[in-house]
Amino acid sequence: MKLDAHVHTQHSGQTSIYPLSLVMRESYNTPEGVYRLAKARGMDLVTITDHDQVSGALSISHYPDVITGCEVTGQFPGDRVRVHLNVFGLSLSQHQDIQRARGDVFDLLQYLKRERLFTSLNHVASGVNGPITAPHVAALLPWVDALETNNGSRLPAQNLTAQCLAEASGKPGLAGSDAHTTRGIGRTWTEVPGARTRDEFMAGLWGGRCRIGGRQGSYFTLAGDMLRFAAGFYGERFGNVVREPLKWQTHAFVFGGILGLPLIALPLAAAYLHFVTEERFNRALLYDLVRRPARTLAAVPDLAA
């Protein structure tokens, strides 16, 4: 059975990039749209892993082939460095507990372990969340159940770093598209050979009997997503005009968007600069992991204390 283990929808809220966060969503995918497209592209199971939300996943949880998921943002209490953790099989009440605990990643990890919720560390070699270092990674590895070793939106070099960390720590690797648009849904996946049901698939994850497949990221995939984001933004604004033709704010947004069409070239340039920065961050993290193993191990907190 196959699962694209990392997908976003409009329930992820506004983008984290300021000032685009004032007007643009993190994703324009709908839960039902994700479900239909994932199934059409050969996924046996479907999950949604919105940022710190389960509303999108719960809206399709009536399907027997859906695994409830969430991409949880945990923070290190000392320096506020953030990490993204995919959590699978959680309930609404567990999600609420997680939201209360995620301000301190150590409290969060202990809760996830107590509740026996399968947890993977996402895109560990990406600087998108903050300046994660070797001590941060060392603190996380004993407590996560897997690492995302093939992220369909990240560079092959970044995925290779995650794969090496997974192998060194004896953790299984997961794969997901990290799709914020329709482009990547179902194009990157985790497979559990021989599984026939959702429960058997999860048992395969717990047992490490999984393998990964599918595409990885590049400048062209990110540039394509930028254009799809723009299309989603304009589609939503024009839809608002149709639904509320007498509301002046909707017309103002459309007019402003039309004036801003030439600015679409800026995100395309930003996509290139983003991957240049990401490649440098990946290299710096690798150097840090190799350079200070003693300090890394000494910095690991005793979460059981």
C-alpha positions in Angstrom: 0.0 0.0 0.0 1.2 3.5 -0.8 0.7 6.8 1.0 1.8 10.3 0.2 2.7 11.1 3.8 3.0 14.9 3.6 0.3 17.0 2.0 -1.2 20.5 2.8 -4.6 22.1 2.2 -6.2 25.5 2.7 -6.6 24.5 6.4 -2.9 25.2 6.8 -3.9 28.9 7.0 -2.0 31.9 5.7 1.5 31.7 4.3 4.3 32.4 6.7 6.0 34.8 4.2 5.4 38.4 5.1 3.8 40.5 3.6 2.2 37.8 1.4 0.7 36.4 4.6 -1.7 39.4 4.6 -3.5 38.1 1.5 -2.2 34.6 0.4 -2.9 31.2 1.8 -0.3 28.5 2.5 -2.2 26.3 0.1 -5.3 26.4 -2.0 -5.8 22.6 -2.1 -9.1 21.4 -0.7 -9.3 18.2 1.4 -11.7 16.6 -1.0 -9.6 17.6 -3.9 -6.5 16.1 -2.3 -8.4 12.9 -1.6 -9.6 12.5 -5.2 -6.3 13.4 -6.8 -4.2 11.2 -4.5 -6.4 8.2 -5.3 -6.3 9.0 -9.0 -2.5 9.0 -8.9 -2.3 5.5 -7.3 -2.3 6.2 -3.6 -4.0 3.4 -1.6 -4.2 5.6 1.5 -4.6 9.3 1.9 -3.5 11.7 4.7 -3.5 15.5 5.2 -0.8 17.1 7.3 -1.7 20.7 7.7 0.4 23.1 9.8 -0.9 22.7 13.4 -4.4 21.8 12.2 -6.4 18.6 11.9 -9.6 20.2 10.6 -8.7 19.3 7.0 -7.8 15.7 7.8 -10.9 15.2 10.0 -13.2 16.5 7.2 -12.3 13.4 5.1 -11.8 11.0 8.0 -15.1 9.3 7.2 -13.3 7.5 4.3 -11.9 4.2 5.5 -8.6 4.7 3.7 -7.7 8.1 5.4 -5.0 8.4 8.1 -5.4 11.5 10.2 -2.3 13.6 10.2 -0.8 16.9 11.3 2.5 18.7 10.7 3.2 20.0 14.2 5.6 22.9 14.8 7.7 22.3 17.9 10.0 24.9 19.5 13.2 24.5 21.5 12.5 26.5 24.6 16.0 28.1 24.9 16.5 29.6 21.4 13.0 29.2 19.8 14.4 27.2 16.9 11.4 25.4 15.3 11.1 21.9 13.9 8.3 20.3 11.9 7.1 16.9 13.0 4.5 14.8 11.1 2.2 13.0 13.6 -0.2 10.3 12.4 -3.3 8.7 13.8 -4.1 11.4 16.3 -7.6 12.3 17.5 -9.0 15.8 18.0 -8.4 15.7 21.8 -4.8 14.6 21.2 -4.4 17.4 18.7 -5.6 19.9 21.3 -3.1 18.5 23.9 -0.3 18.7 21.3 -1.1 22.4 20.6 -0.7 23.2 24.3 2.6 21.3 24.5 4.3 22.3 21.3 5.8 25.5 22.7 8.4 23.3 24.4 9.6 20.5 22.0 10.8 18.4 24.9 7.3 18.4 26.5 5.8 17.7 23.1 8.1 14.7 22.4 7.4 13.1 25.7 3.6 13.5 25.1 3.9 11.9 21.7 5.8 9.0 23.1 3.3 8.4 25.9 0.4 8.5 23.5 2.2 6.2 21.1 1.7 8.5 18.2 3.9 7.7 15.2 6.1 10.7 14.6 8.5 11.6 11.8 11.1 14.5 11.7 10.4 16.4 8.5 12.9 18.1 6.1 15.6 18.1 8.8 18.2 19.6 6.4 16.1 22.6 5.5 16.6 26.1 7.0 13.0 27.1 6.5 12.2 26.7 10.2 15.3 28.3 11.6 19.0 27.6 12.2 18.8 24.0 13.4 22.2 22.7 14.4 23.8 19.3 15.3 22.8 19.5 19.0 19.2 20.2 18.0 19.2 17.1 15.7 20.9 14.9 18.4 18.2 15.9 20.9 15.4 14.9 18.5 16.6 11.6 17.0 16.1 9.4 20.1 12.5 10.5 20.3 11.2 10.4 16.7 10.0 7.2 15.1 11.2 8.0 11.5 12.8 10.7 9.4 11.4 12.1 6.2 14.1 11.0 3.8 12.4 11.9 0.5 10.6 15.2 0.5 9.1 16.0 -2.9 9.7 19.7 -2.5 13.4 19.6 -1.3 16.7 19.2 -3.1 18.1 15.7 -3.5 21.2 16.8 -1.4 18.9 17.7 1.5 17.0 14.4 1.2 20.4 12.6 1.2 21.4 14.2 4.4 18.1 13.1 6.0 18.7 9.6 4.6 22.2 9.4 6.1 20.9 10.5 9.5 18.1 7.9 9.4 20.6 5.2 8.6 23.0 6.3 11.3 20.3 6.4 13.9 18.5 3.2 12.8 15.3 5.0 11.9 13.0 4.2 8.9 12.6 6.7 6.2 9.3 8.2 5.0 8.5 10.0 1.9 5.8 12.6 1.0 5.3 15.3 -1.6 5.0 18.2 0.9 2.5 19.4 -1.7 1.1 22.9 -1.2 -0.4 22.8 -4.8 -1.9 20.0 -6.8 1.4 19.4 -8.7 3.1 17.0 -6.3 0.1 15.2 -4.7 0.8 11.4 -5.0 4.0 11.9 -6.9 6.2 11.0 -3.8 5.1 8.2 -1.5 5.8 5.8 1.4 5.0 2.1 0.7 4.5 -0.8 3.0 4.7 -4.0 0.9 2.1 -6.6 1.7 -0.2 -4.3 3.8 -3.9 -4.6 2.9 -5.5 -2.3 5.4 -4.9 1.0 7.1 -4.0 -0.7 10.4 -1.6 -3.1 8.6 0.1 -0.1 7.0 0.6 1.7 10.3 1.9 -1.6 11.8 4.4 -1.6 8.9 5.5 1.9 9.8 6.0 0.9 13.4 8.0 -2.1 12.3 10.2 -0.2 9.9 8.9 -2.3 7.0 8.5 0.6 4.6 10.2 1.9 1.6 10.1 5.2 -0.3 9.6 6.3 -3.8 8.8 9.1 -6.2 10.1 12.5 -7.1 12.3 15.1 -5.4 12.3 18.9 -5.6 14.2 21.3 -7.8 14.1 25.0 -8.8 11.5 24.1 -11.5 9.1 22.4 -9.2 9.2 25.4 -6.8 8.8 27.9 -9.7 5.9 25.9 -11.0 4.3 25.9 -7.5 4.8 29.7 -7.4 2.7 30.1 -10.5 0.1 27.7 -9.2 -0.1 29.8 -6.0 -0.7 32.9 -8.1 -3.4 31.0 -10.0 -5.0 29.9 -6.7 -4.9 33.4 -5.4 -6.6 34.9 -8.4 -9.1 32.1 -8.7 -10.2 32.7 -5.1 -10.5 36.5 -5.6 -12.5 36.2 -8.8 -14.7 33.6 -7.1 -15.3 36.1 -4.3 -16.5 38.6 -6.8 -19.0 36.1 -8.2 -20.3 35.2 -4.7 -20.3 38.8 -3.4 -20.6 41.1 -6.4 -21.8 44.1 -4.3 -18.9 44.0 -1.8 -16.4 46.7 -2.7 -13.5 44.9 -0.9 -13.6 41.9 -3.3 -13.4 44.2 -6.3 -10.5 46.1 -4.7 -8.5 42.9 -4.1 -9.1 41.9 -7.8 -8.0 45.3 -9.0 -4.9 45.3 -6.9 -4.1 41.8 -8.0 -4.3 42.8 -11.7 -2.0 45.7 -11.1 0.4 43.4 -9.3 0.6 40.8 -12.1 4.1 41.9 -13.3 5.4 41.2 -9.8 5.0 37.4 -10.4 8.5 37.5 -11.8 9.8 38.3 -8.3 8.7 34.9 -6.8 10.4 33.1 -9.6 13.7 34.9 -8.8 13.0 34.2 -5.1 12.6 30.5 -5.9 16.2 30.4 -7.3 17.6 32.3 -4.3 15.7 30.0 -1.9 17.4 26.9 -3.2 20.8 28.5 -3.2 20.2 29.3 0.4 18.9 25.8 1.2 21.9 24.2 -0.4 24.2 26.3 1.7 22.3 25.5 4.8 22.4 21.8 4.1 26.2 22.0 3.7 26.6 24.0 6.9 24.5 21.4 8.8 26.6 18.6 7.5 29.8 20.3 8.5 28.3 20.9 12.0 27.3 17.3 12.4 30.8 16.1 11.5 32.8 18.8 13.3 31.4 18.6 16.8 30.1 15.1 17.7 31.3 15.4 21.3 29.5 18.7 21.9 26.5 17.3 20.1 26.2 14.3 22.4 26.8 16.4 25.5 24.1 18.8 24.5 21.4 16.2 24.3 18.9 16.8 27.2 17.7 14.0 29.4 14.0 14.2 28.6 13.2 11.4 31.0 14.6 13.4 33.9 
